[in-house]
Amino acid sequence: MVGVVVLGMLLVLCLAGGAVAYFALRGEPASTPSPSPVAAAPASPSPLPRPSLAPAACLIGSWRETSYTANWEMYGNKIQFTGAGTLMRIDADGTMATVDKVTRRGAGYGDRYEVIHNGTTKLNYVADDKTINYSSPRTTGTTTLKVNGRQRASEPLKATITPEAYSCKDDRLRLFGEVYSSEWERILPPGRPV
């Protein structure tokens, strides 16, 4: 039976709570008295900067995959697959969901490969400022393998829950797994400028 390469990317996140501490340094009082008989007015403290959101808060929202690259083993050979199109929703309550209607394509050693994911995945996650960890995956749908245009295998969609490294800033997200990486853009509400 031909093994099917399954979707190796699911996202997840948990808001890591955190507070930023700021320390204000005050100058030491002068060791000699002031030449002026008028007492100096106390300096008003300058306002502290507002703390930024915890790094994992950037993950919250809806995302569209713009680039996906993976190196999967096919019949004993490493093949690079590319694609895009998965939709992902990451919620602040520690849950996430993906919708896959995507085809990952690769070629090598005289063969063309297509791995077609069609389904949904829901799971739980926690995240710190560098890593997302997943649990309790629930999937519906199928993964189909085609070689040179002919279907070779099909099986239920599966979720991989190995930790992912991530980088998130503004409306851009990058995810890194053991054998893949992906880039995402935030899906903005209507009327919000890009």
C-alpha positions in Angstrom: 0.0 0.0 0.0 1.3 3.4 -0.9 1.8 5.7 2.0 0.2 9.1 1.7 1.9 12.2 2.8 -0.4 14.1 5.1 -0.8 17.7 5.9 2.2 18.6 8.1 1.0 22.0 9.2 -1.5 23.0 11.7 -1.4 26.1 13.7 -2.2 26.9 17.1 -1.8 29.4 19.7 -2.4 30.5 23.2 -2.1 34.0 24.4 0.9 34.2 26.7 0.1 36.7 29.3 2.8 39.0 30.3 3.5 42.4 31.7 6.4 44.6 30.9 8.2 46.1 33.8 9.8 49.5 33.4 12.4 50.9 35.8 13.0 54.7 36.0 16.4 55.8 37.2 16.6 59.0 39.2 19.6 61.1 39.4 21.4 61.4 42.8 20.9 64.6 44.7 23.8 67.1 44.5 26.3 66.9 47.3 26.6 70.6 47.6 23.6 73.0 48.3 22.0 74.9 45.5 23.2 78.5 45.2 19.5 79.7 44.8 17.4 80.1 47.9 14.3 79.0 46.0 13.5 75.4 46.4 13.4 73.4 43.2 10.0 72.2 42.1 9.7 68.4 42.1 10.1 67.0 38.6 6.9 65.4 37.3 7.5 61.8 36.2 7.4 61.3 32.5 4.7 58.9 31.4 5.8 55.3 31.0 5.4 53.7 27.5 2.4 51.4 27.1 3.3 47.8 27.3 3.0 45.9 24.0 0.8 42.8 23.5 2.4 39.5 24.4 4.1 38.2 21.2 1.7 35.3 20.8 -1.2 37.8 20.6 -0.1 38.5 17.1 -1.3 35.0 16.1 -5.0 35.7 16.9 -7.1 36.2 13.8 -7.8 34.7 10.4 -4.9 33.8 8.0 -4.4 32.8 4.4 -1.4 30.7 3.4 0.6 32.4 0.7 3.5 30.0 0.4 4.2 26.4 1.5 7.4 24.4 1.0 8.1 20.9 2.3 10.6 18.1 1.7 8.7 14.8 1.9 10.0 11.3 1.2 8.2 9.7 -1.7 9.1 6.1 -2.6 12.5 6.5 -1.0 13.4 9.8 -2.6 13.2 13.3 -1.0 10.9 15.5 -3.1 10.3 19.2 -2.6 6.6 20.1 -2.6 5.1 23.6 -2.9 1.7 25.1 -2.7 -0.6 27.7 -1.0 -4.2 28.3 0.0 -5.0 26.8 3.4 -7.2 29.1 5.5 -6.6 29.2 9.3 -8.4 30.8 12.2 -6.6 31.2 15.6 -8.7 32.2 18.5 -7.7 33.7 21.9 -9.4 30.9 23.7 -6.7 28.4 22.7 -8.5 26.9 19.7 -7.7 26.9 16.1 -9.2 25.6 12.8 -8.0 25.1 9.3 -9.8 24.7 6.0 -7.9 22.8 3.3 -8.8 22.7 -0.3 -5.2 22.7 -1.5 -2.8 20.8 -3.7 0.9 20.4 -2.9 3.0 19.7 -6.0 6.4 18.2 -6.4 8.6 16.6 -9.0 11.7 14.5 -9.1 13.3 11.4 -10.6 11.1 11.6 -13.6 7.8 11.7 -11.7 5.2 14.4 -10.9 3.5 14.2 -7.5 0.3 15.9 -6.2 -0.9 15.7 -2.6 -4.4 16.9 -2.4 -5.8 17.9 1.0 -9.6 18.5 1.2 -11.1 18.9 4.7 -11.0 20.7 8.0 -9.0 20.4 11.2 -9.7 21.7 14.7 -7.3 21.6 17.6 -6.1 23.2 20.8 -2.9 25.1 21.2 -0.6 27.0 23.5 2.1 29.4 22.4 5.0 31.3 23.9 7.0 34.0 22.0 8.7 31.4 19.7 6.8 28.1 19.7 3.3 26.8 19.2 2.3 23.4 20.8 -0.8 21.5 19.7 -3.2 19.0 21.2 -6.6 17.2 20.6 -6.7 17.3 16.8 -10.1 16.6 15.1 -10.2 16.2 11.3 -12.7 15.6 8.6 -11.9 15.1 4.9 -9.3 13.2 2.8 -5.7 13.3 1.5 -5.2 12.0 -2.0 -1.9 11.1 -3.7 -1.5 11.4 -7.4 1.6 10.3 -9.3 1.9 11.5 -12.9 -1.8 12.4 -12.9 -3.1 9.0 -11.7 -4.5 8.5 -8.2 -2.3 6.2 -6.2 -3.8 6.4 -2.7 -6.4 8.2 -0.6 -6.9 8.2 3.2 -8.6 10.3 5.9 -7.0 13.7 6.5 -4.7 13.5 9.5 -3.2 16.3 11.6 0.4 16.4 12.8 0.7 17.9 16.3 4.5 18.4 16.5 5.5 21.8 17.9 6.1 24.6 15.3 8.4 27.6 15.6 6.9 30.8 14.4 7.5 34.5 13.7 4.6 36.9 13.7 4.7 40.6 13.0 1.7 42.8 12.1 -0.2 41.0 9.3 2.6 38.5 8.4 3.1 35.1 9.9 5.8 32.4 9.3 5.6 28.8 10.5 8.5 26.4 10.7 8.3 22.6 11.1 10.9 19.9 10.9 10.5 19.4 7.1 8.4 22.4 6.0 7.9 26.1 6.3 4.9 28.3 5.4 4.1 32.0 5.1 0.7 33.6 5.8 -1.1 36.9 5.5 -3.8 38.1 7.8 -7.3 38.2 6.3 -8.4 41.7 7.1 -12.1 42.7 7.7 -13.8 44.6 4.9 -12.9 48.3 4.9 -9.7 47.9 6.8 -6.7 49.1 4.8 -4.0 46.6 4.0 
